[in-house]
Amino acid sequence: MAEKIAGKKLVVIVTAGPEDPEKASFPFLLASTALTMDVEVTVAVQGRGVYTVTKGVYETIKAPGIKPLKDLVDSVTKMGGKILV
């Protein structure tokens, strides 16, 4: 299946903030997974989602059973994903 989606583009929109760590983390989990499959990813953050990439805030967000948000955001940027605020 990865061969069929390699080279495609994906836009992920984040609207949840620190008050809902699970909803704030899932878009970045999806984005980092897509990047590992050679999909071009753009993450757009709006509303409360802006806090998911705000220094001093995103480092503290952790949903149960999911990597810390900081690790997910760092993964997205290191793999070439774009984040639009």
N, C-alpha and C positions, 0 to 999 in steps of 0.2 A: 504494500500500500504506500510506503514512503516514496517509492519511485513515482507514483501518480501525483503526489502533492509537492514534490521537490520543485522549486522555482516559482511556486504560487505565492500570492500575497495575502496577508491576513491583517486586519485592523481589529484591535481589541480595545473596548471602551471601559474605563474604570470610573465608577460613580460613587462607590462605597468608600468610607473613610475608616479611621481607627476604631470607631464604635462598633464596627462589624468586621473583625479581622479575617473571618473566613471569606466573605464577599470581596474584601479588599485584596486578598492574596490569590484567589483563583484566577483572575485574569493574567497575573504575572506567571503563574504556574502553567497556564495554557500557552502563553507567549514563549516561555523558555522551552517547553516541549516542542512547539512548532519549529523553533529555531534549530533544534537538534535534527529536525527532518528537512533542513535546508529550505524552509519557508521564510520569505521576507516578511518581517513583523514590525508593525507600528502599534504602539500602545498610546492611546489618547486618554488623558485624565481630565476630568471636569468635576465641578461641584466639590463635594467632600473628598472625592478621589484625589484631589491635589495634595492632600496630606499624606498619601501613600508614597510620595516622592519628595516630601519636605524633610530636609536635614533636621535631625533632632527628634523627628516623629516616626519616620518609617523604620528606624532602627529598633523601635520598641514594640512593633506590631508582630504578634505571633499567634497564629490560629492553631488549635489542637490538631496534631497529626500532619501538619504541613510545615515545610521549612520556614524559618523566619523570613518575613517580607524583605528585609535587607538583602538576604542571600538571593532571593528570587529576582529582585530588581537588579542587583549586581550581575547576576547571570544573564539577564536579558541584555544589558548594555555591553557586557564583555563579548557576547556572541554576535553583536552587530545589530541588535534590535534598536529601533528608534522610540523615544518617549516624547510625546508632545503634550505640553501643559497649556 
